[in-house]
Amino acid sequence: MSQITVAMVIECVRNAANREVTADTDIFSAGVDSLAVLRCRALLKEQTGVKVPGHVFFGGRTPAGIVDMLDAPSPIGAENVGR
């Protein structure tokens, strides 16, 4: 399990993109762009020390989906974050 929670991703998106989202909001439909994803990744790394790959945002699409991808037992799961 990663250190990153759904609430952290929601707050990160709010700060990085100035968008209000919920756990199930598609962040890209809400207007988040790739620059905001970069800012969000930097914020999460600053807060947790975890380097989140960009593809996790694009694959997960929602704050809950992003955390699910980080927690998944797969090549893109938490065990490989930051590698």
PyMOL Python script that loads the backbone (N, CA, C, O; Angstrom):
from pymol import cmd

cmd.read_pdbstr("""\
ATOM      1  N   MET A   1       0.842  -1.189   0.000  1.00  0.00           N
ATOM      2  CA  MET A   1       0.000   0.000   0.000  1.00  0.00           C
ATOM      3  C   MET A   1       0.880   1.242   0.000  1.00  0.00           C
ATOM      4  O   MET A   1       1.868   1.304   0.732  1.00  0.00           O
ATOM      5  N   SER A   2       0.529   2.225  -0.812  1.00  0.00           N
ATOM      6  CA  SER A   2       1.323   3.447  -0.883  1.00  0.00           C
ATOM      7  C   SER A   2       0.962   4.384   0.259  1.00  0.00           C
ATOM      8  O   SER A   2      -0.043   4.195   0.944  1.00  0.00           O
ATOM      9  N   GLN A   3       1.784   5.378   0.447  1.00  0.00           N
ATOM     10  CA  GLN A   3       1.544   6.402   1.458  1.00  0.00           C
ATOM     11  C   GLN A   3       0.513   7.415   0.982  1.00  0.00           C
ATOM     12  O   GLN A   3       0.044   8.234   1.772  1.00  0.00           O
ATOM     13  N   ILE A   4       0.160   7.372  -0.271  1.00  0.00           N
ATOM     14  CA  ILE A   4      -0.699   8.393  -0.871  1.00  0.00           C
ATOM     15  C   ILE A   4      -2.156   7.969  -0.764  1.00  0.00           C
ATOM     16  O   ILE A   4      -2.526   6.855  -1.134  1.00  0.00           O
ATOM     17  N   THR A   5      -2.978   8.887  -0.246  1.00  0.00           N
ATOM     18  CA  THR A   5      -4.406   8.620  -0.061  1.00  0.00           C
ATOM     19  C   THR A   5      -5.227   9.373  -1.096  1.00  0.00           C
ATOM     20  O   THR A   5      -4.729  10.278  -1.766  1.00  0.00           O
ATOM     21  N   VAL A   6      -6.484   8.988  -1.216  1.00  0.00           N
ATOM     22  CA  VAL A   6      -7.408   9.686  -2.121  1.00  0.00           C
ATOM     23  C   VAL A   6      -7.514  11.153  -1.719  1.00  0.00           C
ATOM     24  O   VAL A   6      -7.508  12.034  -2.579  1.00  0.00           O
ATOM     25  N   ALA A   7      -7.609  11.417  -0.429  1.00  0.00           N
ATOM     26  CA  ALA A   7      -7.712  12.808   0.043  1.00  0.00           C
ATOM     27  C   ALA A   7      -6.483  13.624  -0.366  1.00  0.00           C
ATOM     28  O   ALA A   7      -6.605  14.802  -0.700  1.00  0.00           O
ATOM     29  N   MET A   8      -5.317  13.010  -0.341  1.00  0.00           N
ATOM     30  CA  MET A   8      -4.102  13.713  -0.761  1.00  0.00           C
ATOM     31  C   MET A   8      -4.136  14.046  -2.248  1.00  0.00           C
ATOM     32  O   MET A   8      -3.724  15.133  -2.652  1.00  0.00           O
ATOM     33  N   VAL A   9      -4.622  13.117  -3.061  1.00  0.00           N
ATOM     34  CA  VAL A   9      -4.708  13.367  -4.508  1.00  0.00           C
ATOM     35  C   VAL A   9      -5.734  14.471  -4.781  1.00  0.00           C
ATOM     36  O   VAL A   9      -5.493  15.345  -5.613  1.00  0.00           O
ATOM     37  N   ILE A  10      -6.862  14.439  -4.095  1.00  0.00           N
ATOM     38  CA  ILE A  10      -7.879  15.488  -4.270  1.00  0.00           C
ATOM     39  C   ILE A  10      -7.283  16.846  -3.926  1.00  0.00           C
ATOM     40  O   ILE A  10      -7.435  17.800  -4.689  1.00  0.00           O
ATOM     41  N   GLU A  11      -6.615  16.941  -2.801  1.00  0.00           N
ATOM     42  CA  GLU A  11      -6.013  18.210  -2.382  1.00  0.00           C
ATOM     43  C   GLU A  11      -4.938  18.651  -3.364  1.00  0.00           C
ATOM     44  O   GLU A  11      -4.815  19.838  -3.668  1.00  0.00           O
ATOM     45  N   CYS A  12      -4.167  17.699  -3.855  1.00  0.00           N
ATOM     46  CA  CYS A  12      -3.123  18.000  -4.823  1.00  0.00           C
ATOM     47  C   CYS A  12      -3.712  18.592  -6.099  1.00  0.00           C
ATOM     48  O   CYS A  12      -3.202  19.584  -6.621  1.00  0.00           O
ATOM     49  N   VAL A  13      -4.779  17.988  -6.598  1.00  0.00           N
ATOM     50  CA  VAL A  13      -5.435  18.497  -7.814  1.00  0.00           C
ATOM     51  C   VAL A  13      -6.004  19.889  -7.556  1.00  0.00           C
ATOM     52  O   VAL A  13      -5.904  20.768  -8.412  1.00  0.00           O
ATOM     53  N   ARG A  14      -6.594  20.093  -6.394  1.00  0.00           N
ATOM     54  CA  ARG A  14      -7.119  21.425  -6.045  1.00  0.00           C
ATOM     55  C   ARG A  14      -6.013  22.465  -6.069  1.00  0.00           C
ATOM     56  O   ARG A  14      -6.197  23.562  -6.597  1.00  0.00           O
ATOM     57  N   ASN A  15      -4.864  22.124  -5.499  1.00  0.00           N
ATOM     58  CA  ASN A  15      -3.744  23.068  -5.438  1.00  0.00           C
ATOM     59  C   ASN A  15      -3.052  23.252  -6.785  1.00  0.00           C
ATOM     60  O   ASN A  15      -2.723  24.375  -7.167  1.00  0.00           O
ATOM     61  N   ALA A  16      -2.835  22.168  -7.494  1.00  0.00           N
ATOM     62  CA  ALA A  16      -2.072  22.224  -8.739  1.00  0.00           C
ATOM     63  C   ALA A  16      -2.868  22.781  -9.905  1.00  0.00           C
ATOM     64  O   ALA A  16      -2.314  23.440 -10.785  1.00  0.00           O
ATOM     65  N   ALA A  17      -4.184  22.513  -9.912  1.00  0.00           N
ATOM     66  CA  ALA A  17      -4.994  22.894 -11.072  1.00  0.00           C
ATOM     67  C   ALA A  17      -6.138  23.838 -10.726  1.00  0.00           C
ATOM     68  O   ALA A  17      -6.877  24.278 -11.607  1.00  0.00           O
ATOM     69  N   ASN A  18      -6.281  24.148  -9.439  1.00  0.00           N
ATOM     70  CA  ASN A  18      -7.372  25.014  -8.996  1.00  0.00           C
ATOM     71  C   ASN A  18      -8.723  24.481  -9.468  1.00  0.00           C
ATOM     72  O   ASN A  18      -9.567  25.226  -9.967  1.00  0.00           O
ATOM     73  N   ARG A  19      -8.904  23.163  -9.295  1.00  0.00           N
ATOM     74  CA  ARG A  19     -10.134  22.481  -9.688  1.00  0.00           C
ATOM     75  C   ARG A  19     -10.715  21.751  -8.492  1.00  0.00           C
ATOM     76  O   ARG A  19      -9.982  21.149  -7.707  1.00  0.00           O
ATOM     77  N   GLU A  20     -12.026  21.804  -8.353  1.00  0.00           N
ATOM     78  CA  GLU A  20     -12.715  21.042  -7.319  1.00  0.00           C
ATOM     79  C   GLU A  20     -13.063  19.671  -7.882  1.00  0.00           C
ATOM     80  O   GLU A  20     -13.750  19.565  -8.897  1.00  0.00           O
ATOM     81  N   VAL A  21     -12.593  18.641  -7.228  1.00  0.00           N
ATOM     82  CA  VAL A  21     -12.862  17.276  -7.668  1.00  0.00           C
ATOM     83  C   VAL A  21     -13.259  16.429  -6.463  1.00  0.00           C
ATOM     84  O   VAL A  21     -12.991  16.779  -5.314  1.00  0.00           O
ATOM     85  N   THR A  22     -13.898  15.317  -6.759  1.00  0.00           N
ATOM     86  CA  THR A  22     -14.216  14.321  -5.737  1.00  0.00           C
ATOM     87  C   THR A  22     -13.394  13.068  -6.049  1.00  0.00           C
ATOM     88  O   THR A  22     -12.622  13.040  -7.008  1.00  0.00           O
ATOM     89  N   ALA A  23     -13.568  12.061  -5.245  1.00  0.00           N
ATOM     90  CA  ALA A  23     -12.819  10.818  -5.437  1.00  0.00           C
ATOM     91  C   ALA A  23     -13.092  10.192  -6.797  1.00  0.00           C
ATOM     92  O   ALA A  23     -12.230   9.510  -7.352  1.00  0.00           O
ATOM     93  N   ASP A  24     -14.298  10.421  -7.342  1.00  0.00           N
ATOM     94  CA  ASP A  24     -14.700   9.783  -8.597  1.00  0.00           C
ATOM     95  C   ASP A  24     -14.742  10.718  -9.804  1.00  0.00           C
ATOM     96  O   ASP A  24     -15.240  10.339 -10.864  1.00  0.00           O
ATOM     97  N   THR A  25     -14.225  11.932  -9.651  1.00  0.00           N
ATOM     98  CA  THR A  25     -14.198  12.884 -10.761  1.00  0.00           C
ATOM     99  C   THR A  25     -13.067  12.536 -11.724  1.00  0.00           C
ATOM    100  O   THR A  25     -11.929  12.339 -11.299  1.00  0.00           O
ATOM    101  N   ASP A  26     -13.373  12.461 -13.011  1.00  0.00           N
ATOM    102  CA  ASP A  26     -12.332  12.320 -14.028  1.00  0.00           C
ATOM    103  C   ASP A  26     -11.589  13.657 -14.066  1.00  0.00           C
ATOM    104  O   ASP A  26     -12.142  14.672 -14.488  1.00  0.00           O
ATOM    105  N   ILE A  27     -10.344  13.644 -13.625  1.00  0.00           N
ATOM    106  CA  ILE A  27      -9.623  14.906 -13.476  1.00  0.00           C
ATOM    107  C   ILE A  27      -9.400  15.604 -14.815  1.00  0.00           C
ATOM    108  O   ILE A  27      -9.321  16.832 -14.862  1.00  0.00           O
ATOM    109  N   PHE A  28      -9.300  14.856 -15.884  1.00  0.00           N
ATOM    110  CA  PHE A  28      -9.075  15.472 -17.192  1.00  0.00           C
ATOM    111  C   PHE A  28     -10.359  16.081 -17.744  1.00  0.00           C
ATOM    112  O   PHE A  28     -10.312  17.118 -18.406  1.00  0.00           O
ATOM    113  N   SER A  29     -11.494  15.458 -17.486  1.00  0.00           N
ATOM    114  CA  SER A  29     -12.778  16.062 -17.862  1.00  0.00           C
ATOM    115  C   SER A  29     -13.041  17.319 -17.049  1.00  0.00           C
ATOM    116  O   SER A  29     -13.752  18.219 -17.494  1.00  0.00           O
ATOM    117  N   ALA A  30     -12.458  17.375 -15.846  1.00  0.00           N
ATOM    118  CA  ALA A  30     -12.611  18.550 -14.983  1.00  0.00           C
ATOM    119  C   ALA A  30     -11.676  19.689 -15.389  1.00  0.00           C
ATOM    120  O   ALA A  30     -11.724  20.770 -14.802  1.00  0.00           O
ATOM    121  N   GLY A  31     -10.831  19.452 -16.385  1.00  0.00           N
ATOM    122  CA  GLY A  31      -9.969  20.518 -16.887  1.00  0.00           C
ATOM    123  C   GLY A  31      -8.516  20.439 -16.464  1.00  0.00           C
ATOM    124  O   GLY A  31      -7.752  21.368 -16.724  1.00  0.00           O
ATOM    125  N   VAL A  32      -8.114  19.355 -15.819  1.00  0.00           N
ATOM    126  CA  VAL A  32      -6.708  19.196 -15.446  1.00  0.00           C
ATOM    127  C   VAL A  32      -5.908  18.876 -16.705  1.00  0.00           C
ATOM    128  O   VAL A  32      -6.325  18.056 -17.524  1.00  0.00           O
ATOM    129  N   ASP A  33      -4.762  19.527 -16.852  1.00  0.00           N
ATOM    130  CA  ASP A  33      -3.910  19.290 -18.014  1.00  0.00           C
ATOM    131  C   ASP A  33      -2.582  18.668 -17.578  1.00  0.00           C
ATOM    132  O   ASP A  33      -2.348  18.453 -16.389  1.00  0.00           O
ATOM    133  N   SER A  34      -1.734  18.388 -18.535  1.00  0.00           N
ATOM    134  CA  SER A  34      -0.481  17.695 -18.228  1.00  0.00           C
ATOM    135  C   SER A  34       0.444  18.534 -17.353  1.00  0.00           C
ATOM    136  O   SER A  34       1.203  17.974 -16.561  1.00  0.00           O
ATOM    137  N   LEU A  35       0.404  19.845 -17.472  1.00  0.00           N
ATOM    138  CA  LEU A  35       1.221  20.700 -16.611  1.00  0.00           C
ATOM    139  C   LEU A  35       0.766  20.599 -15.156  1.00  0.00           C
ATOM    140  O   LEU A  35       1.592  20.564 -14.244  1.00  0.00           O
ATOM    141  N   ALA A  36      -0.542  20.553 -14.943  1.00  0.00           N
ATOM    142  CA  ALA A  36      -1.069  20.379 -13.587  1.00  0.00           C
ATOM    143  C   ALA A  36      -0.680  19.010 -13.030  1.00  0.00           C
ATOM    144  O   ALA A  36      -0.421  18.880 -11.833  1.00  0.00           O
ATOM    145  N   VAL A  37      -0.638  17.999 -13.880  1.00  0.00           N
ATOM    146  CA  VAL A  37      -0.201  16.672 -13.437  1.00  0.00           C
ATOM    147  C   VAL A  37       1.248  16.746 -12.953  1.00  0.00           C
ATOM    148  O   VAL A  37       1.590  16.160 -11.925  1.00  0.00           O
ATOM    149  N   LEU A  38       2.092  17.457 -13.683  1.00  0.00           N
ATOM    150  CA  LEU A  38       3.487  17.623 -13.258  1.00  0.00           C
ATOM    151  C   LEU A  38       3.568  18.324 -11.910  1.00  0.00           C
ATOM    152  O   LEU A  38       4.344  17.922 -11.043  1.00  0.00           O
ATOM    153  N   ARG A  39       2.769  19.371 -11.732  1.00  0.00           N
ATOM    154  CA  ARG A  39       2.756  20.092 -10.451  1.00  0.00           C
ATOM    155  C   ARG A  39       2.263  19.184  -9.332  1.00  0.00           C
ATOM    156  O   ARG A  39       2.811  19.198  -8.229  1.00  0.00           O
ATOM    157  N   CYS A  40       1.244  18.406  -9.611  1.00  0.00           N
ATOM    158  CA  CYS A  40       0.686  17.501  -8.618  1.00  0.00           C
ATOM    159  C   CYS A  40       1.703  16.426  -8.237  1.00  0.00           C
ATOM    160  O   CYS A  40       1.850  16.099  -7.059  1.00  0.00           O
ATOM    161  N   ARG A  41       2.382  15.895  -9.200  1.00  0.00           N
ATOM    162  CA  ARG A  41       3.416  14.896  -8.915  1.00  0.00           C
ATOM    163  C   ARG A  41       4.490  15.482  -8.013  1.00  0.00           C
ATOM    164  O   ARG A  41       4.955  14.823  -7.084  1.00  0.00           O
ATOM    165  N   ALA A  42       4.886  16.729  -8.289  1.00  0.00           N
ATOM    166  CA  ALA A  42       5.900  17.389  -7.465  1.00  0.00           C
ATOM    167  C   ALA A  42       5.394  17.615  -6.043  1.00  0.00           C
ATOM    168  O   ALA A  42       6.138  17.425  -5.081  1.00  0.00           O
ATOM    169  N   LEU A  43       4.136  18.019  -5.909  1.00  0.00           N
ATOM    170  CA  LEU A  43       3.560  18.226  -4.580  1.00  0.00           C
ATOM    171  C   LEU A  43       3.504  16.924  -3.785  1.00  0.00           C
ATOM    172  O   LEU A  43       3.846  16.900  -2.603  1.00  0.00           O
ATOM    173  N   LEU A  44       3.079  15.856  -4.427  1.00  0.00           N
ATOM    174  CA  LEU A  44       3.006  14.567  -3.737  1.00  0.00           C
ATOM    175  C   LEU A  44       4.392  14.082  -3.325  1.00  0.00           C
ATOM    176  O   LEU A  44       4.560  13.520  -2.243  1.00  0.00           O
ATOM    177  N   LYS A  45       5.375  14.297  -4.182  1.00  0.00           N
ATOM    178  CA  LYS A  45       6.742  13.895  -3.842  1.00  0.00           C
ATOM    179  C   LYS A  45       7.251  14.710  -2.660  1.00  0.00           C
ATOM    180  O   LYS A  45       7.913  14.180  -1.769  1.00  0.00           O
ATOM    181  N   GLU A  46       6.936  16.001  -2.659  1.00  0.00           N
ATOM    182  CA  GLU A  46       7.345  16.865  -1.554  1.00  0.00           C
ATOM    183  C   GLU A  46       6.696  16.423  -0.239  1.00  0.00           C
ATOM    184  O   GLU A  46       7.343  16.426   0.809  1.00  0.00           O
ATOM    185  N   GLN A  47       5.431  16.047  -0.298  1.00  0.00           N
ATOM    186  CA  GLN A  47       4.692  15.657   0.904  1.00  0.00           C
ATOM    187  C   GLN A  47       5.075  14.276   1.417  1.00  0.00           C
ATOM    188  O   GLN A  47       5.136  14.064   2.628  1.00  0.00           O
ATOM    189  N   THR A  48       5.333  13.339   0.517  1.00  0.00           N
ATOM    190  CA  THR A  48       5.479  11.942   0.918  1.00  0.00           C
ATOM    191  C   THR A  48       6.849  11.339   0.613  1.00  0.00           C
ATOM    192  O   THR A  48       7.221  10.316   1.188  1.00  0.00           O
ATOM    193  N   GLY A  49       7.590  11.965  -0.283  1.00  0.00           N
ATOM    194  CA  GLY A  49       8.841  11.382  -0.734  1.00  0.00           C
ATOM    195  C   GLY A  49       8.655  10.338  -1.817  1.00  0.00           C
ATOM    196  O   GLY A  49       9.627   9.753  -2.296  1.00  0.00           O
ATOM    197  N   VAL A  50       7.395  10.099  -2.210  1.00  0.00           N
ATOM    198  CA  VAL A  50       7.082   9.088  -3.223  1.00  0.00           C
ATOM    199  C   VAL A  50       7.046   9.756  -4.601  1.00  0.00           C
ATOM    200  O   VAL A  50       6.346  10.748  -4.805  1.00  0.00           O
ATOM    201  N   LYS A  51       7.804   9.201  -5.531  1.00  0.00           N
ATOM    202  CA  LYS A  51       7.802   9.689  -6.908  1.00  0.00           C
ATOM    203  C   LYS A  51       6.726   8.931  -7.681  1.00  0.00           C
ATOM    204  O   LYS A  51       6.877   7.746  -7.979  1.00  0.00           O
ATOM    205  N   VAL A  52       5.637   9.631  -8.000  1.00  0.00           N
ATOM    206  CA  VAL A  52       4.507   9.005  -8.698  1.00  0.00           C
ATOM    207  C   VAL A  52       4.704   9.162 -10.205  1.00  0.00           C
ATOM    208  O   VAL A  52       4.831  10.287 -10.687  1.00  0.00           O
ATOM    209  N   PRO A  53       4.732   8.073 -10.951  1.00  0.00           N
ATOM    210  CA  PRO A  53       4.875   8.171 -12.413  1.00  0.00           C
ATOM    211  C   PRO A  53       3.666   8.878 -13.041  1.00  0.00           C
ATOM    212  O   PRO A  53       2.534   8.701 -12.591  1.00  0.00           O
ATOM    213  N   GLY A  54       3.911   9.660 -14.059  1.00  0.00           N
ATOM    214  CA  GLY A  54       2.837  10.391 -14.726  1.00  0.00           C
ATOM    215  C   GLY A  54       1.758   9.494 -15.294  1.00  0.00           C
ATOM    216  O   GLY A  54       0.585   9.866 -15.301  1.00  0.00           O
ATOM    217  N   HIS A  55       2.140   8.310 -15.773  1.00  0.00           N
ATOM    218  CA  HIS A  55       1.137   7.440 -16.394  1.00  0.00           C
ATOM    219  C   HIS A  55       0.086   6.978 -15.388  1.00  0.00           C
ATOM    220  O   HIS A  55      -1.000   6.556 -15.788  1.00  0.00           O
ATOM    221  N   VAL A  56       0.386   7.049 -14.100  1.00  0.00           N
ATOM    222  CA  VAL A  56      -0.596   6.667 -13.088  1.00  0.00           C
ATOM    223  C   VAL A  56      -1.771   7.656 -13.108  1.00  0.00           C
ATOM    224  O   VAL A  56      -2.921   7.256 -12.929  1.00  0.00           O
ATOM    225  N   PHE A  57      -1.485   8.925 -13.322  1.00  0.00           N
ATOM    226  CA  PHE A  57      -2.560   9.922 -13.414  1.00  0.00           C
ATOM    227  C   PHE A  57      -3.402   9.689 -14.662  1.00  0.00           C
ATOM    228  O   PHE A  57      -4.631   9.737 -14.612  1.00  0.00           O
ATOM    229  N   PHE A  58      -2.734   9.438 -15.771  1.00  0.00           N
ATOM    230  CA  PHE A  58      -3.463   9.260 -17.022  1.00  0.00           C
ATOM    231  C   PHE A  58      -4.226   7.937 -17.060  1.00  0.00           C
ATOM    232  O   PHE A  58      -5.288   7.847 -17.675  1.00  0.00           O
ATOM    233  N   GLY A  59      -3.689   6.922 -16.410  1.00  0.00           N
ATOM    234  CA  GLY A  59      -4.369   5.635 -16.360  1.00  0.00           C
ATOM    235  C   GLY A  59      -5.474   5.586 -15.322  1.00  0.00           C
ATOM    236  O   GLY A  59      -6.528   4.994 -15.550  1.00  0.00           O
ATOM    237  N   GLY A  60      -5.225   6.215 -14.176  1.00  0.00           N
ATOM    238  CA  GLY A  60      -6.206   6.196 -13.094  1.00  0.00           C
ATOM    239  C   GLY A  60      -7.374   7.132 -13.312  1.00  0.00           C
ATOM    240  O   GLY A  60      -8.518   6.795 -13.004  1.00  0.00           O
ATOM    241  N   ARG A  61      -7.086   8.308 -13.843  1.00  0.00           N
ATOM    242  CA  ARG A  61      -8.060   9.321 -14.263  1.00  0.00           C
ATOM    243  C   ARG A  61      -8.862   9.972 -13.138  1.00  0.00           C
ATOM    244  O   ARG A  61      -9.230  11.140 -13.259  1.00  0.00           O
ATOM    245  N   THR A  62      -9.141   9.269 -12.066  1.00  0.00           N
ATOM    246  CA  THR A  62      -9.848   9.847 -10.920  1.00  0.00           C
ATOM    247  C   THR A  62      -8.932   9.727  -9.709  1.00  0.00           C
ATOM    248  O   THR A  62      -8.039   8.880  -9.701  1.00  0.00           O
ATOM    249  N   PRO A  63      -9.131  10.559  -8.680  1.00  0.00           N
ATOM    250  CA  PRO A  63      -8.296  10.399  -7.487  1.00  0.00           C
ATOM    251  C   PRO A  63      -8.336   8.974  -6.928  1.00  0.00           C
ATOM    252  O   PRO A  63      -7.300   8.436  -6.537  1.00  0.00           O
ATOM    253  N   ALA A  64      -9.514   8.366  -6.887  1.00  0.00           N
ATOM    254  CA  ALA A  64      -9.616   6.986  -6.391  1.00  0.00           C
ATOM    255  C   ALA A  64      -8.885   6.022  -7.322  1.00  0.00           C
ATOM    256  O   ALA A  64      -8.212   5.103  -6.856  1.00  0.00           O
ATOM    257  N   GLY A  65      -9.012   6.224  -8.623  1.00  0.00           N
ATOM    258  CA  GLY A  65      -8.339   5.372  -9.594  1.00  0.00           C
ATOM    259  C   GLY A  65      -6.830   5.496  -9.535  1.00  0.00           C
ATOM    260  O   GLY A  65      -6.112   4.514  -9.724  1.00  0.00           O
ATOM    261  N   ILE A  66      -6.349   6.696  -9.275  1.00  0.00           N
ATOM    262  CA  ILE A  66      -4.909   6.928  -9.150  1.00  0.00           C
ATOM    263  C   ILE A  66      -4.363   6.147  -7.961  1.00  0.00           C
ATOM    264  O   ILE A  66      -3.345   5.465  -8.076  1.00  0.00           O
ATOM    265  N   VAL A  67      -5.036   6.246  -6.821  1.00  0.00           N
ATOM    266  CA  VAL A  67      -4.600   5.516  -5.630  1.00  0.00           C
ATOM    267  C   VAL A  67      -4.713   4.011  -5.851  1.00  0.00           C
ATOM    268  O   VAL A  67      -3.845   3.255  -5.415  1.00  0.00           O
ATOM    269  N   ASP A  68      -5.775   3.571  -6.525  1.00  0.00           N
ATOM    270  CA  ASP A  68      -5.922   2.146  -6.836  1.00  0.00           C
ATOM    271  C   ASP A  68      -4.741   1.647  -7.664  1.00  0.00           C
ATOM    272  O   ASP A  68      -4.222   0.557  -7.420  1.00  0.00           O
ATOM    273  N   MET A  69      -4.320   2.442  -8.638  1.00  0.00           N
ATOM    274  CA  MET A  69      -3.181   2.034  -9.464  1.00  0.00           C
ATOM    275  C   MET A  69      -1.901   1.971  -8.640  1.00  0.00           C
ATOM    276  O   MET A  69      -1.072   1.084  -8.841  1.00  0.00           O
ATOM    277  N   LEU A  70      -1.739   2.909  -7.717  1.00  0.00           N
ATOM    278  CA  LEU A  70      -0.552   2.895  -6.867  1.00  0.00           C
ATOM    279  C   LEU A  70      -0.538   1.679  -5.947  1.00  0.00           C
ATOM    280  O   LEU A  70       0.525   1.140  -5.637  1.00  0.00           O
ATOM    281  N   ASP A  71      -1.710   1.256  -5.515  1.00  0.00           N
ATOM    282  CA  ASP A  71      -1.817   0.127  -4.594  1.00  0.00           C
ATOM    283  C   ASP A  71      -1.892  -1.221  -5.292  1.00  0.00           C
ATOM    284  O   ASP A  71      -1.828  -2.258  -4.632  1.00  0.00           O
ATOM    285  N   ALA A  72      -2.025  -1.228  -6.610  1.00  0.00           N
ATOM    286  CA  ALA A  72      -2.200  -2.472  -7.367  1.00  0.00           C
ATOM    287  C   ALA A  72      -0.926  -3.310  -7.368  1.00  0.00           C
ATOM    288  O   ALA A  72       0.171  -2.769  -7.503  1.00  0.00           O
ATOM    289  N   PRO A  73      -1.063  -4.615  -7.219  1.00  0.00           N
ATOM    290  CA  PRO A  73       0.103  -5.497  -7.309  1.00  0.00           C
ATOM    291  C   PRO A  73       0.446  -5.759  -8.772  1.00  0.00           C
ATOM    292  O   PRO A  73       0.175  -6.836  -9.302  1.00  0.00           O
ATOM    293  N   SER A  74       1.042  -4.767  -9.411  1.00  0.00           N
ATOM    294  CA  SER A  74       1.382  -4.868 -10.819  1.00  0.00           C
ATOM    295  C   SER A  74       2.668  -4.099 -11.083  1.00  0.00           C
ATOM    296  O   SER A  74       3.203  -3.467 -10.172  1.00  0.00           O
ATOM    297  N   PRO A  75       3.176  -4.141 -12.319  1.00  0.00           N
ATOM    298  CA  PRO A  75       4.398  -3.404 -12.630  1.00  0.00           C
ATOM    299  C   PRO A  75       4.274  -1.900 -12.403  1.00  0.00           C
ATOM    300  O   PRO A  75       5.291  -1.218 -12.276  1.00  0.00           O
ATOM    301  N   ILE A  76       3.052  -1.366 -12.350  1.00  0.00           N
ATOM    302  CA  ILE A  76       2.895   0.063 -12.112  1.00  0.00           C
ATOM    303  C   ILE A  76       2.392   0.344 -10.711  1.00  0.00           C
ATOM    304  O   ILE A  76       2.019   1.474 -10.397  1.00  0.00           O
ATOM    305  N   GLY A  77       2.379  -0.655  -9.886  1.00  0.00           N
ATOM    306  CA  GLY A  77       1.898  -0.511  -8.514  1.00  0.00           C
ATOM    307  C   GLY A  77       2.924   0.151  -7.614  1.00  0.00           C
ATOM    308  O   GLY A  77       4.011   0.520  -8.059  1.00  0.00           O
ATOM    309  N   ALA A  78       2.573   0.297  -6.348  1.00  0.00           N
ATOM    310  CA  ALA A  78       3.375   1.035  -5.381  1.00  0.00           C
ATOM    311  C   ALA A  78       4.784   0.459  -5.222  1.00  0.00           C
ATOM    312  O   ALA A  78       5.719   1.200  -4.920  1.00  0.00           O
ATOM    313  N   GLU A  79       4.946  -0.847  -5.419  1.00  0.00           N
ATOM    314  CA  GLU A  79       6.258  -1.433  -5.229  1.00  0.00           C
ATOM    315  C   GLU A  79       7.271  -0.920  -6.249  1.00  0.00           C
ATOM    316  O   GLU A  79       8.475  -1.069  -6.041  1.00  0.00           O
ATOM    317  N   ASN A  80       6.811  -0.322  -7.343  1.00  0.00           N
ATOM    318  CA  ASN A  80       7.705   0.201  -8.359  1.00  0.00           C
ATOM    319  C   ASN A  80       7.693   1.716  -8.466  1.00  0.00           C
ATOM    320  O   ASN A  80       8.386   2.279  -9.313  1.00  0.00           O
ATOM    321  N   VAL A  81       6.919   2.383  -7.625  1.00  0.00           N
ATOM    322  CA  VAL A  81       6.876   3.842  -7.666  1.00  0.00           C
ATOM    323  C   VAL A  81       8.252   4.375  -7.303  1.00  0.00           C
ATOM    324  O   VAL A  81       8.867   3.948  -6.325  1.00  0.00           O
ATOM    325  N   GLY A  82       8.716   5.307  -8.102  1.00  0.00           N
ATOM    326  CA  GLY A  82      10.000   5.942  -7.855  1.00  0.00           C
ATOM    327  C   GLY A  82      11.198   5.209  -8.418  1.00  0.00           C
ATOM    328  O   GLY A  82      12.339   5.620  -8.205  1.00  0.00           O
ATOM    329  N   ARG A  83      10.952   4.139  -9.128  1.00  0.00           N
ATOM    330  CA  ARG A  83      12.072   3.395  -9.727  1.00  0.00           C
ATOM    331  C   ARG A  83      12.339   3.856 -11.122  1.00  0.00           C
ATOM    332  O   ARG A  83      13.245   3.343 -11.779  1.00  0.00           O
TER     333      ARG A  83
END
""", "prot")
cmd.dss("prot")
cmd.show_as("cartoon", "prot")
cmd.util.cbc("prot")
cmd.orient("prot")
